[in-house]
Amino acid sequence: MGRLFGTDGARGVANTELTCEMAINIGRAAAVVLTKHTNHKPKIVIGKDTRISSDMLESALVAGICSVGADVEILGVVPTPAVAFLVSKYNADAGVMISASHNPVEYNGIKLFSSTGYKLSDDIEEEIEALILDTPEQIPLKSGTEIGCVKRSKTAVNDYVKHIMSSIDGNLEGIKVAIDCANGSASATAEMLFKGLGALPFIINAEPDGTNINDKCGSTHMEAITEVMKKNKCQIGVSFDGDADRCLAVDENGNLIDGDKMIAIFANHLKKQGKLRKDTAVVTVMSNLGFFHFAEKNGINAISTKVGDRYVLEEMIKNDYMIGGEQSGHIIFKDYASTGDGQLSAVQLMSIMKSEGKKISAISDVMERFPQVMVNVTIDNEGKQKLDSDEHVNAVIKECSDSLCKDGRILVRASGTEPLIRVMVEGKDFEVINRYAIKIGEVIKERLA
């Protein structure tokens, strides 16, 4: 992990950790690095979510970018995937999204996209970090008429919505859908999108006030959407996170359809149509064991990567796979998007409902979700480094794993962002896996804490 950028951009508590000064410097350095090979006056587009600090950080980024001679087009409140799409459509040299995704309102973040709409590689992020932290004097500031200009886009929301609508054949007429916008970016797009496709949406948490983003709503609080579904007898419910790059769903009975199940639905549907390239779907090592059983049963190659959507996308780009994602609901349709897109996932899911003429509960039965237990053990960095070498810990993990055989699995890994070792145990028998998870957690605490 870099000094400024983590696995998903620069992030922290706004105005104390992620300061205006840092935003100005990121704007300057990103503009210099990402536009150094252009032979024209560069342009960078900026989008944001609805949290109270987004306007402040937007102003700082604009100032930084313009100070080095690049122009800015402000997109306003849009989902993260809208920035990824529009940076290419608007022929911009780079894109910036101001958001802390599913995190509470006090946090914010800055995500950078290349001219192709993809998140930056580690090498490029490190180059930007080095310019900010090591050689800021090498950032050339402009003056006079060379300073960048600013304009506001009047078409960003419309252009993005039209793009998502074009991803399916036909419409969504007749489908009653409950939608939770998390008081975030989807508040600007969801009504236009789903009504435009002919669905009958019942929308909640679409009144952002700067302070209520992700507050007991959205994809981290699925109970809100379940109540709306029951009240309005909806056929499906979908919940987005603050920047609408994730989507989780519930069926007509109120049962959760997580990212793993959605990827299974999408892969199975594409396979039956003969459209699943290389018969492959990409997930992470944290995906439910039930997904891998589904894939084996249906002749689908399930490739797993490290945790993080960037690693899923890297694998998809490398081998031209078309569908992949995470259990969290961050799903990538590479033919339509260069990053996860919650509203695209929801539209695709509802389109399958309509084309197959089935209830979403029947469609999601394609995959059985295995019980999963997660235990987090607080361990400092020194203890985390001993995880792989401690013979007793690894012997206990092997003993439990051998006992589960093919009916379960154990994944023990050190967190990359917190002082934790995470123990995940899956299997068909909840009592057994719960006992093993606790046992392994206790051994790790005893030996490594």
C-alpha positions in Angstrom: 0.0 0.0 0.0 1.3 3.5 -0.9 1.9 6.4 1.4 -1.2 8.4 0.3 -3.2 6.0 -1.8 -4.7 2.8 -0.4 -6.5 0.0 -2.3 -9.1 2.5 -3.4 -7.6 6.0 -3.6 -6.7 8.4 -0.9 -9.1 8.3 2.0 -9.5 9.6 5.6 -11.5 11.8 7.8 -12.2 15.0 5.8 -10.4 18.1 6.8 -8.2 16.4 9.5 -6.7 13.4 7.7 -7.8 14.2 4.1 -7.1 18.0 4.2 -7.7 20.7 1.6 -4.0 21.1 1.3 -3.6 17.5 0.5 -6.4 17.7 -2.1 -4.7 20.7 -3.7 -1.5 18.8 -3.9 -3.1 15.7 -5.3 -4.9 17.8 -7.9 -1.6 19.4 -8.9 0.5 16.2 -9.0 -2.2 14.1 -10.7 -2.6 16.7 -13.4 1.1 16.8 -14.0 1.6 13.1 -14.1 -1.5 12.1 -16.0 -1.2 14.7 -18.7 2.6 14.9 -19.2 2.4 13.2 -22.6 -0.4 15.3 -24.0 0.2 17.8 -26.8 -2.9 19.9 -25.9 -4.2 21.8 -22.9 -5.3 19.0 -20.7 -8.8 18.5 -19.3 -9.8 16.7 -16.1 -13.4 15.8 -15.1 -14.4 15.8 -11.4 -17.4 14.0 -9.9 -18.5 13.8 -6.2 -20.9 12.1 -3.8 -23.3 13.9 -1.5 -21.3 14.2 1.7 -20.9 17.6 3.3 -17.1 17.7 2.7 -17.3 16.9 -1.0 -17.9 20.6 -2.1 -14.9 21.7 0.0 -12.6 19.0 -1.5 -13.9 19.7 -5.0 -12.9 23.3 -4.6 -9.4 22.4 -3.5 -8.9 19.9 -6.3 -10.1 22.4 -8.9 -7.7 25.0 -7.5 -4.8 22.5 -7.6 -5.6 21.3 -11.1 -6.0 24.8 -12.6 -2.8 26.0 -10.9 -0.8 23.7 -13.1 -2.6 24.7 -16.3 -5.2 22.0 -16.8 -8.8 22.7 -17.4 -11.6 21.2 -15.2 -15.1 20.1 -16.1 -17.2 19.7 -13.0 -19.7 16.8 -13.3 -21.6 17.5 -10.1 -23.1 14.7 -8.0 -22.7 11.4 -10.0 -21.9 7.8 -9.2 -18.2 6.7 -9.3 -18.8 4.6 -12.4 -20.2 7.7 -14.1 -16.9 9.4 -13.8 -15.1 6.3 -15.2 -17.5 6.3 -18.2 -17.6 10.1 -18.8 -13.8 10.6 -18.7 -13.6 8.7 -22.0 -16.8 10.0 -23.5 -15.8 13.6 -22.8 -12.3 13.1 -24.2 -10.7 14.0 -20.9 -7.2 13.2 -19.9 -8.1 12.0 -16.4 -11.0 11.8 -14.0 -11.4 12.3 -10.3 -14.2 11.0 -8.0 -14.6 12.5 -4.5 -16.2 9.9 -2.3 -15.6 7.5 0.6 -18.0 5.0 -0.8 -19.9 3.1 1.9 -18.0 4.8 4.8 -19.7 7.2 7.3 -20.2 10.9 6.5 -17.0 12.1 8.3 -14.8 10.3 5.8 -14.1 11.2 2.3 -11.8 10.1 -0.5 -10.2 10.9 -3.8 -10.1 8.3 -6.6 -8.2 8.9 -9.8 -9.0 7.5 -13.3 -6.9 7.5 -16.4 -8.1 8.7 -19.8 -9.5 5.2 -20.5 -11.7 5.2 -17.4 -9.6 2.6 -15.5 -8.3 3.2 -12.0 -4.6 4.0 -11.9 -1.9 1.4 -11.7 0.2 1.2 -8.5 3.2 2.6 -10.5 1.3 5.7 -11.6 -0.1 6.2 -8.0 3.5 5.9 -6.7 4.7 8.5 -9.2 2.0 10.9 -8.0 2.8 10.2 -4.4 6.6 10.8 -4.9 5.9 14.1 -6.6 3.7 15.3 -3.7 5.8 13.9 -0.8 9.4 14.0 -2.1 9.8 16.6 -4.9 6.9 19.1 -4.7 9.2 21.8 -5.9 9.2 20.0 -9.3 5.5 20.8 -9.8 5.4 23.7 -12.3 2.8 26.3 -11.4 1.3 28.4 -14.2 0.4 32.1 -14.3 -1.4 34.6 -16.5 -3.4 33.1 -19.4 -1.8 29.6 -18.8 -3.9 29.0 -15.7 -6.7 26.4 -16.3 -10.3 27.2 -16.8 -13.4 25.7 -15.1 -16.8 24.8 -16.6 -19.8 22.8 -15.3 -21.3 19.9 -17.2 -25.0 20.1 -17.9 -25.2 16.7 -19.5 -23.3 14.3 -17.1 -26.3 12.7 -15.5 -28.2 12.3 -18.7 -25.3 10.8 -20.6 -24.5 8.3 -17.9 -28.2 7.2 -17.5 -28.5 6.8 -21.3 -25.4 4.6 -21.2 -26.8 2.3 -18.6 -30.2 2.1 -20.4 -28.4 1.0 -23.5 -26.8 -2.0 -21.8 -30.0 -4.1 -22.1 -32.4 -5.0 -24.9 -35.9 -3.9 -24.3 -37.2 -2.4 -21.1 -38.2 -3.3 -17.5 -41.9 -2.6 -17.8 -44.1 -4.3 -15.2 -41.4 -4.8 -12.6 -42.1 -3.2 -9.2 -38.7 -2.5 -7.6 -37.8 -1.0 -4.2 -34.6 1.1 -4.4 -32.4 2.5 -1.6 -30.1 5.2 -2.8 -28.2 5.5 0.6 -28.8 9.3 0.4 -25.8 9.2 -2.0 -24.9 9.5 -5.6 -27.7 7.3 -6.8 -30.1 10.0 -5.6 -29.2 11.9 -8.7 -29.7 9.1 -11.2 -31.9 6.3 -10.0 -35.4 7.8 -10.6 -34.5 8.8 -14.2 -32.9 5.5 -14.9 -35.5 3.1 -13.7 -38.5 5.1 -14.7 -36.9 5.6 -18.1 -36.7 1.8 -18.5 -40.4 1.5 -17.6 -40.0 0.0 -14.1 -42.2 1.0 -11.2 -39.7 2.2 -8.6 -40.4 2.8 -4.9 -37.4 4.9 -4.0 -36.2 5.6 -0.4 -33.2 7.5 1.0 -32.9 9.8 -2.0 -32.9 13.1 -0.1 -29.3 13.8 0.7 -28.6 16.8 3.1 -24.9 16.4 3.2 -24.9 14.6 6.6 -27.1 11.5 6.0 -25.2 9.5 3.4 -25.0 5.8 4.4 -26.7 6.7 7.7 -28.7 3.5 8.5 -29.4 3.0 4.9 -28.0 1.7 1.6 -26.2 -1.6 1.0 -24.8 -1.7 4.6 -28.3 -1.6 6.1 -30.4 -4.0 4.1 -33.3 -4.0 6.6 -34.5 -0.6 5.2 -35.2 -2.0 1.7 -36.9 -5.1 3.0 -39.6 -3.0 4.8 -40.4 -1.0 1.6 -40.7 -4.2 -0.4 -43.2 -5.7 2.0 -45.3 -2.6 2.1 -45.5 -2.2 -1.7 -45.4 -5.8 -2.7 -42.3 -5.3 -4.9 -40.8 -8.2 -6.9 -37.2 -7.2 -6.1 -35.3 -4.7 -4.0 -31.9 -3.1 -4.6 -29.7 -1.1 -2.4 -26.7 1.0 -3.4 -23.8 2.4 -1.3 -22.8 6.1 -1.1 -21.2 6.3 -4.5 -23.4 3.7 -6.2 -20.5 1.4 -7.3 -22.0 -1.5 -5.3 -25.4 -3.1 -5.3 -27.0 -5.8 -3.1 -30.5 -7.1 -3.7 -33.3 -8.9 -1.9 -35.9 -11.2 -3.4 -39.6 -11.0 -3.0 -39.4 -12.9 0.2 -36.9 -10.6 1.8 -33.9 -12.9 1.3 -30.5 -11.4 0.6 -28.9 -11.7 -2.8 -25.3 -10.8 -2.3 -22.5 -10.1 -4.8 -21.6 -13.8 -5.1 -25.1 -14.8 -5.9 -25.5 -12.0 -8.4 -22.3 -13.0 -10.2 -23.6 -16.6 -10.3 -26.9 -15.4 -11.8 -25.1 -13.3 -14.4 -22.6 -16.0 -15.4 -25.2 -18.7 -15.6 -27.5 -16.5 -17.8 -24.6 -15.6 -20.1 -23.4 -19.2 -20.3 -26.9 -20.4 -21.3 -26.9 -17.8 -24.1 -23.4 -18.8 -25.3 -22.1 -15.3 -24.4 -19.8 -16.0 -21.4 -16.4 -15.5 -22.9 -14.1 -18.4 -22.0 -16.8 -19.7 -19.7 -15.2 -17.8 -16.9 -16.1 -15.6 -14.0 -13.6 -13.8 -11.7 -14.2 -13.5 -7.9 -12.0 -13.2 -4.9 -10.7 -15.6 -2.3 -13.4 -14.4 0.1 -16.2 -15.4 -2.2 -18.5 -18.0 -0.7 -17.7 -21.6 -1.2 -21.1 -22.1 -2.7 -20.1 -20.0 -5.7 -17.2 -22.4 -6.5 -19.6 -25.4 -6.2 -22.1 -23.6 -8.5 -19.3 -22.9 -11.0 -18.1 -26.5 -11.1 -21.6 -27.8 -11.4 -22.4 -25.6 -14.4 -19.2 -25.8 -16.3 -17.9 -22.4 -15.4 -14.3 -21.6 -14.6 -14.2 -19.7 -11.3 -10.9 -17.7 -11.0 -10.2 -16.1 -7.6 -7.9 -13.2 -6.9 -6.7 -11.3 -3.9 -9.4 -9.3 -2.0 -10.0 -6.0 -3.8 -11.9 -5.0 -6.9 -8.7 -3.7 -8.5 -7.3 -7.2 -8.5 -10.5 -8.6 -10.0 -10.4 -6.0 -12.8 -6.7 -6.7 -13.5 -7.4 -10.4 -14.0 -10.4 -9.5 -16.3 -8.4 -7.1 -18.4 -5.4 -9.5 -18.6 -7.5 -12.4 -20.0 -10.5 -10.6 -21.5 -13.1 -12.0 -19.1 -16.4 -10.2 -19.1 -17.9 -10.7 -15.6 -16.4 -10.5 -12.1 -16.7 -9.0 -8.7 -16.9 -9.2 -5.0 -19.3 -10.5 -2.3 -19.9 -6.9 -1.3 -21.8 -6.3 -4.5 -19.0 -4.5 -6.4 -19.6 -6.2 -9.8 -17.8 -5.4 -13.0 -19.3 -5.9 -16.5 -16.2 -5.2 -18.5 -18.2 -4.8 -21.8 -20.0 -1.9 -20.3 -17.9 -0.4 -17.5 -14.3 -0.1 -16.3 -15.3 -0.3 -12.7 -18.0 -1.7 -10.5 -21.5 -0.2 -11.1 -24.4 -0.8 -8.8 -27.1 0.6 -11.0 -25.8 -1.4 -14.0 -25.9 -4.6 -11.9 -29.5 -3.8 -10.8 -30.6 -3.2 -14.4 -29.0 -6.4 -15.6 -30.5 -8.4 -12.8 -34.0 -7.1 -13.5 -33.5 -7.6 -17.2 -32.8 -11.3 -16.5 -36.0 -11.5 -14.4 -38.0 -10.1 -17.4 -36.4 -12.2 -20.1 -36.7 -15.5 -18.1 -40.2 -14.7 -16.8 -39.3 -16.0 -13.3 -39.3 -14.6 -9.8 -35.9 -13.4 -8.6 -36.0 -16.1 -5.8 -36.2 -18.8 -8.4 -33.4 -17.3 -10.4 -31.1 -16.9 -7.4 -31.6 -20.6 -6.5 -28.8 -21.3 -9.0 -26.4 -21.0 -6.1 -26.5 -22.4 -2.6 -24.8 -20.1 -0.1 -22.7 -22.0 2.5 -22.8 -20.8 6.1 -19.8 -18.6 6.8 -18.2 -17.5 10.1 -15.7 -14.7 10.4 -13.6 -14.1 13.5 -11.3 -11.0 13.7 -8.3 -11.3 16.1 -6.6 -8.1 17.2 -2.9 -8.5 16.5 -0.1 -5.9 16.0 2.1 -5.9 12.9 4.8 -7.9 14.6 2.3 -10.7 15.4 0.8 -10.5 11.9 4.3 -11.2 10.4 4.6 -14.4 12.4 1.3 -15.9 11.0 2.8 -17.9 8.2 5.8 -19.2 10.3 4.1 -20.3 13.5 4.0 -24.1 13.3 1.4 -24.6 16.0 -1.1 -22.1 14.5 -0.7 -23.6 11.1 -1.0 -27.2 12.5 -4.4 -26.3 14.0 -5.6 -24.6 10.8 -4.6 -27.8 8.8 -6.3 -30.1 11.3 -9.6 -28.2 11.1 -9.3 -27.9 7.3 -8.6 -31.6 6.8 -11.7 -32.3 8.9 -13.9 -30.2 6.6 -12.5 -31.8 3.4 -14.5 -30.7 0.4 -17.5 -29.7 2.5 -15.8 -26.5 3.7 -12.7 -24.4 3.7 -10.7 -22.1 6.0 -9.0 -18.8 5.0 -6.8 -17.1 7.5 -5.2 -13.8 6.4 -3.7 -10.6 7.9 -5.6 -7.5 7.2 -3.8 -5.0 5.0 -5.4 -2.0 6.6 -6.1 -2.8 10.2 -4.3 -4.5 13.1 -6.2 -7.7 12.6 -5.9 -11.3 11.5 -9.1 -12.5 9.9 -10.3 -16.1 10.3 -13.0 -17.1 7.8 -14.5 -20.7 8.0 -17.1 -22.0 5.6 -19.0 -25.3 5.5 -22.4 -26.9 5.4 -22.7 -27.4 9.2 -22.8 -24.0 11.0 -22.0 -25.5 14.5 -18.9 -27.2 13.2 -17.5 -24.1 11.4 -18.3 -21.8 14.3 -16.4 -24.1 16.6 -13.4 -24.2 14.3 -13.4 -20.4 13.8 -13.4 -19.8 17.5 -10.7 -22.5 18.1 -8.4 -21.0 15.4 -9.0 -17.5 16.7 -8.1 -18.5 20.2 -4.8 -20.2 19.1 -3.8 -17.1 17.1 -4.5 -14.8 20.0 -2.5 -17.1 22.4 0.5 -17.5 20.1 0.7 -14.2 18.3 -0.8 -11.4 20.4 
